[in-house]
Amino acid sequence: MNTLRGSRPVAAPDTPEWQRIVSWRYDRLLAARFPAECAHALATSRTTDLHALLALVDRGCPPGLAARILDNDESDYA
Amino acid sequence: MSTTDGRGYLTARADVELSEVSTGLDAESAAWLEGLRGEPAQRNESVRRLHALLLRATRWQLHRMQAQLARMDLAERDTLAEQAADDATVAVLSKLDDYAGHSRFTTWVFKFAILHMSVAVRRSAWRHREVPTEPASWPYQADSSSGPEEEAEGVALARALRTGIDTALTPHQRDILIALAINDVPVDVLAERLGTTRGALYKTLHDARARLRVALHEQGIELPATRKGTR
């Protein structure tokens, strides 16, 4: 009961609402000193757990390494 | 086991009571489970009835929360209620084995409808809003109606809190605390935007509060213990 995973997403892809969310996520990642290209890729990915990423950076993990740790496709951030 | 003699009703009733004793469920709840786990035709009919029941519940919940959807027209609201009922139906069917019979089945499934409708309303209400990670205004301004001593204490607490938020928390903890605790962003809205779970955010909020409590303690301010279960 306490999980909503799998429920309807807040915004469909390619809608203005999703673009606003991507922009918000991108700003959060830039503020955490992620490189712009990496931040863009992570912000637009629907499977990226931004909270986990930013928590890793909070603990001193370099942004690029945090992205590699949590992303399935390491080649994007190599 | 039914009989056709004059005591047929009593025999059937005894069967129901026996069923309640053996499963711990009331007859109606047991019938729901049987239908939802039955043969395809029986199951389809039960799912249809379940969806209709959940739709009534989502519409009721939507009505209760309509003030949050002032800009949404009736057709959009009805679509939202339908979608929430769809999601709730899927959730109930996927959790059917978790039903332990602690409440009536209909009571149990209503919780799914209310949860999914509430989340949908909150998401819709925030659809066109920014999720701020800076406080719109710092709370805990001194209450002008209080006496000089209380006012001084309030100002000191507000100052200590701001200092603690700025210095004791990590940047992401600060963002989460400000969004959830000060700007009242719904936790499911923030979880959706961050691509995470509500539980992960609650954990961060808990950690941030613990750090703040220590920071305030170091400044000579003791907060009363929180009640168990409060967020």
Interface residues (C-beta under 8 A of the other chain):
Chain A: M1 N2 T3 L4 R5 G6 S7 R8 P9 V10 A11 E17 I21 W24 R25 R28 A31 A32 S45 R46 T47 T48 D49 L50 H51 A52 L54 A55 V57 D58 R59
Chain B: Q83 D87 V90 A91 K95 K111 F112 L115 H116 V119 A120 R123 R127 H128 E130 V131 T133 T170 P171 H172 Q173 D175 I176 D188 V189 A191 E192 R193 L194 G195 T196 T197 R198 G199 A200 L201 T204
